[in-house]
Amino acid sequence: MATRAAEQREEARRVAARLEAEAVRNVALTWVDNAGITRAKTIPVARLADTAERGVGMSPVFDVFTSDDAITESDHLGGPDGDLRLFPDLDRVTTLAAQPGWAWAPVDRYDQLGAPHPACQRLFARRMAEQASEAGLEVRMGFETEWVVTRAPDKHGPVAADADAALDYPCAGPAYGMTRIVELSDYLRDVTEALTLQGVDVLQLHPEYAPGQFEVTTAPGDPVRAADDVVLVRETVRAVSARHGLRASFAPSVVAGQVGNGCHLHLGLYRDGRSLHRAPDAEWGLAPDTVSFLGGVLQALPALLAIGCPSPASYLRLQPSHWAGVYQCWGVENREAALRLVTGAPDDPDGGHAEVKTFDAAANPYLAVGAVLAAGLHGITSRTRLPEPQTGDPGTLGVRERARRGIVRLPATLTEAADRLEKSAPLYEAMGKVLHGAVLAVRRAEEAHFAESEAEEIAAATRWRW
């Protein structure tokens, strides 16, 4: 242990020297709470070696913070007592291109005696990834991040009480149109440049459907890195937006009644470096373990919604025939299915993968990847099968026809999703009672807070939280 601590300190000194040579003065240490809010503490670069060895203190009460900064409690967490230590992942220390003088690092959380904090979402994600590896699987994951950009309010002028009611979009071009790229070419160039300088591999960036909406897709990697990347993407977009006098919202519902922001999770399974989505003689090209893994994810989707769609605002987005995937079904290249099988080009050995379409950016990405891995691994151990794939929009089918095909509506409220999570034995076992209980406590608190709110009030209250 002493040798490892010394190695950590020496590595931290090397990282600090690199940062100082790049004129970095401060490091933001981030974790994501169970309401999906990225929280932070910062340290001077000169303190990085000490922090790598001893951590930075923080209260465990953050695990029961809600999205509006209220504090609830669970059976295991809550109140003013206790302390944890934040340890930065030195391999992920990144100089921030859009925040001169700053670097960023995600943290793992431990108690004061060095034991892993049982509610640390990042450690949960790593534990699930390790279990997949022990099962002989390599799981590569990546996210699509959607956001809406508006002009920032004039800090020097009067702000109307209903200023959010008429958002000031900096572009007027049509959905998916080149016009939006022309209108915001400098901004979008700076987004991609900043991400590239930070080591994030951008696959594509394009205008989306809603006013002022864009999407960036990043390359897949190991699950923990994928979750780190989505945090870095959001905060980079936020920083670039601020430098352009703009404001970015990643909220599930920016304006009630409009298409919201998703954060779709893509995943591919490999064994010995070979894709398990390219079995030449298998139905749908899926190896048996892939069928069972995806079957486990599909079966767990009602409970997974409480992880990947954690806010009452999430359920304003989850509407039929909006490509959000509100029915518990899967399909081959079907963008209305909750679980989409992406076939890719036949000659692309890595082209095949799957997409969970329901998730949004209010989700803690570490919880999201960890819970999906847990569901998929349970599917493998229980040899879960996939039903027949759905073609077309299930929302256009009658109730009887959906029933005949075994297609059911996923939870339409956070209460329904939280009820399913509470009853999910596989997710409880994977998460452990402390993390599972903290997540449920936050979900119940969010439900209660917005119980009497109209859709417009929910969207307005959560618009700038993510």
N, C-alpha and C positions, 0 to 999 in steps of 0.2 A: 504493500500500500504506500509506504514512504517513497519507494522508487517510482511508482506511478505518479505520485504527487510532484516529485521533482521533475519528471519528464513533462508533465503538464505545464509546470511553471516555465521550464525552458522553452517549450513550444510557444507558450503565450508571449514570452519575451521576443521571440522571433517574429510572431505576428504583430506585436506592438511596434517593433522596429520598422516593419514594412508599412504599417499604417502611418507612423510618424513621417516616413519618407514621402508619403502621399499627402501630407499636410492634414491628416485626420486628427482631430482633437478629442472626439467623443464617440462612444460606442453605445448604440441603443440595443438593449437586451429585451427581447420580446417573448411573450407567451400568449396564447389565445385562451380566453376563459370559456366556460360552458355556454355562455350566451353568444359566442362568436366574436366578441370584441377583442381586438389585439391590444393588450396592455403592455406597458414598458417601464423599465428603469434604465437609467443611463449612468455610464461611468466615464471618467477621463481615460484616455488611452494609457496613461501612466499607471492606472490601477488594474489593467487587464491581467497581469501575472498574478496579483493577489486574488483577484476574482476567480481566476481559473483554479486556484488552489483551495480557496475557502468559500467561494460563492458570495452572493449578495442576498441579504435578508429580504423576505417578503412574507406577508400574512397568508395563511391558508384560506382565509375568508374570501379571497378572490374567486374561489371555486364555486361560490354561491352568490356572486354578483349577477344581476340581471342586466338586460341591455340598456336600461335607463339609469344604471348605477345604483339602484336599490340593492339591498342585501337581504337575502332570505336565509334559510338554514335547512340542513338535512340532519339525519340521525347522527352523522359523523363529523359534519363540518358546519361552522358558523360561530359567530361571536368573536370577541377580541383576543382570545387566547391562542398561543402557539406561534411558531415561526418556521419558515422553510428557507432553503438556500437555493439560489438560482445559479446554475453553472452554464456558461456559454459553451456552445459547440464550436471549438476552435476551427474545425474544418469548414464551417459555414460563415466565418467572419467575412463580411463583404463591404467594400468601400462603396458608399452610396453616390451614384453618379448625379442624382438630382438634388442632393443635399450636401453641398460642399462642406468639408470638415467633419463629416459624420461617417460612421460605419455601422453595420447591423450584424447581430448574431441572435439566432434562436437559442433558447435555454432549455435544459432539463431541470427538474425540480426534485430535491432531496430534503430529508429532514436534517436536523442539526447533527445527528450521529452518522450521517452518510447513507442512510437507507433510502431507497427510492420512495418518493411520495406516491401513495396508492391512487391519487386522483390526477397524477400528471398525464395529460393527454398525449404528449409527445412520446413519453416512455411507453404508454399503451400502444401507440402506433408501431413503435419499434418492436415491442414484444410480439405483436401479431405478425409483423414481417419476419421475425425470427422463427416463429412457428411455421410459417409457410415455407421458409428455407429448410427447416428440419423435415418437412414433408416432401422435400425434393423439388419444390416449386420456386421459380423466380417470378415475382409479380412486378410488372412495370406499370406505373400509374402516371397520369397527367391530368391537368384541369383545363377547361375552358373558362375564362373569367369574363363576365359581362359587366359593363357599367354604363351609367348615364352621366353625361357631362353637361353642366350648365355654367353660365357666367356667375362668378362670385358676386355677392351683394356689394354695393358701394359702401365701403367702410366710412366714408365721410358724409354720405347723404342720409336722409331719413329712410328708415326701413318700415314699410307698412306692416301692420299686424298680420295681414294675409299674404306676405311676400312669397311664401312657398306655394301659394295657390296658383300662381301664374309663373312657372319656371321660365327663366330666360335662357333658351338654348342658343349656343353659339353657331349652330349650323341648321340649315333648313332643308337640306337635300333629302330625297326619298330613301326609304328603307333599302339597305344594301347598296346604295347608289354611290357612284364615283364622285358625285357632287359633294358629298360630305367629306370625302378625302381631300378634295381640292380646297374646300372651305377651311379645313383644319389640318392642312398638310404639315405645317411646321410643328404643331402640337403632336401629331401622330408620329412624325419622324423622331421627335425628342423622346417619346415613350419607347419606341423600339430601340433607339440608340442607348438610352439609359439601361434598359433591360439587358442588352447585349454586353455593354461594358461591365455589368454586374454578373456576367456568366450565366444568364438565363437564356436558354435556346428558344427563340421565338419561331414557331412554325408558321403562324399567319396572324394577321390583324385585319379586321374588316368592320364596316358599319353593320349594325344590327337592325332589328325591326322597329323598335320604339323610337320616339324623337330623342335625338342626342345620344343614342345608344351605340356602343362599340363592343367588340369582343376580341380578346387576344388568347391564342392557344399556344401553350408551351410544350416542349418535348417531354415524353415520358421518362421516368427514372424510377429509382427505388421509392417505395411508398413514403418514407419519412422525408426524403428529399423533395418529392412532389408536394407534400404539405408545406414544407419550408418555402418552396418556390412560389406557391400561391399567396402566401403571406407577403413575400418580397414583391411580387407583382402588384398586389393591391396598394401597398404603401409607396411603391415607385410611381404608379399611375396617380396616386393622390398627390405626391410631391411635384411631379411634372405639371399636373393640373394647376396647382397653386402658383407655380412659377409663371404660368401663362394667364393668370387672373381668372382661372376656372375652378370649378368645384366638381368633384367626382362622387357619385353615389353608387354603392354596390348593393343597396337594399333590395330585397326580393320584390317589393312593390314601391316604385318611386311615385307613381300616380295611380291611385285606385282606378281599376277598370282598364288600364293599359297593360300591354305585355311587360312583364317584370324582368328582373335580372336573374339568370340562372348561373350556376357554377358546376357544369356537368363534369362528372368524374369518368375518365377513360381508363380502362385496365386491360392488360394482356398477360397471359400466362405462358411461361416458358419452362422447359426442363432441359438441362444440359445445353443451354444456348439455343434450343430449337423451339419455335412457336408451337403451342398446343392448339392453335387456331388454324392449323394447316395440315390436319390429318387427312390424307388424300382419299381414303376409302370410307371415312366416317360421315354420317349425316351432318349437314351444315358445316362440314370440315372441322368439327370439334372433337378433340380427344376426350375419352371418357371422364377424366378428371376435370376438364373444362366444363363439360355438360353438368357435372355435379356441382362444381363451384358456382356456376351461373345459376343453377337451380336453387342453390342455397341462398344466393343473393335475392333472387326473385321471390322466394318463399318468405324471406325476412323483410321485404320492402315495407310493409305496414309499420313495423317497429323501427326500421331504419329511417323512416320519415322524421321521427322525433330527434334523430341525430342530424340528418342532412337538410331538414326543413324545420328549424328550431324556433321560429317566431310566428306569432299570429299573422304577421305580414306575409309569411311564406305561403299561406293558404289563400291569400288574395291572388298570388301568382299561379297557383295550381288549379287551372281551369281547363275543362275539356276543349279539345280542338285548338289549343294554343301551343302545341309542340312541347308541352311541359311534362307529359307522361303521367297522367293522373289515374290510369287504369293499371291494375296488377297483371301485366302481360309483357311478353317480349316479342320482338319481330326482327326480321332480317332487313336491315336498312330502313326501318320504320321509325320515323321521327315522332310519331304519336305514342309509341310504346315506351313504357317506363324503363325497360331494359332493351337497348338497341344493339343488335349484332352488326358490327361494321366489318364487311367482308374485305375491303381493300382490293387493290389490283391483284389478279391471280398470280402474277410473276413477282410480287413483292413478298418476300419471306416474313416480313414483320408487319404486313399490312392489316392482318386480321386482329381485331380486339373487340371489346364490348364497351358500352357507354351507359352509365346511370344518369338518366336525364332529369330526374326529379330534384336533385340537390341545388341549393342556392348558396350565395356568399355570406349569409348569416351563420352558416355552419362553421364550427371549429373544424378546420381541414384535417387535423390529427385525429379527432374523433371519427371523422368521416372515413378516412382510409382504414383506420383500425377496425371500425365496426363492419365495414364491407369485407375486409379480410376475415374477420371472425365468422361472419355469415357464410362466406364462401368455403372456408375450411370446415365448418360444420356440415355444409352440403356435401363435401367430399367424404367425411367420416360416416355420414348417414346415407350416402349413395343417392342423393336427391336427383330426380329426373326433371328435365324441362318438359312442359306441355307443348302442344303444337304451337308454332309461331303464329302471331296475329298479323294479318295483312289489312291495310287500310286503317281508317280512323275508327276506333271502337266507340267513340262518342256519337257516331252517326247510326249505330246499331240500336235497335230497340232493346228494352229491358229483358224481354224473354230471350232474344237472340244472344245477348251477352251472357245470360245465365246458362243457356245451352252450351256455349263455348267455355264456360267456366271463368269468365272475365268479370272481376269485381272492381269496384271503385276503391282506390286507396283512400286512407283517412282524409276527410275533407276539413278537419280542424286539428289544431295542435292537441286538444284534449283527447281526441280519438287516437292520434299517433302516440301520445305519451302513455295512454292506457295499454297500447300494444307493446311498447317498450317495457313497461312495468312487468308484463306477463311473459317476456321473451327470456326463457331459460338460457339459450345459447349466448345471448348478448350479456345477460347478467353474469354468467360464468366467465366470459372473456374479460369484461370490464372490471369485475370485482365489485363488492358491495359499496365501497366508498365512492368510487367514480360513478357507478350506476346510480347510486342514491343522490349524489350531487347534481347530476344531469337532470334527473326527475324533479328534484326540488326547484331547480331553475325553470324548468318547463311549466310546472304548476304555478309558480309565481308569475310567469309571463301570461299564462292563461287568466289568472285572477285580475291582473292589472288591466287587461284589455277586454274584460268580460262584457262591459257595457258600451264598448266603443264601436262606432260605425267604421266602415271600411276606409272612408276618407280620413278619419281621425287616426286610425292605425298607420296608414301610409305616411301621413304627415309627421307623426310622432317618431317613426323609425327611419325616415328618409335619410338622415345624415348620421345614423349610428354606425353604419358599415360603409 
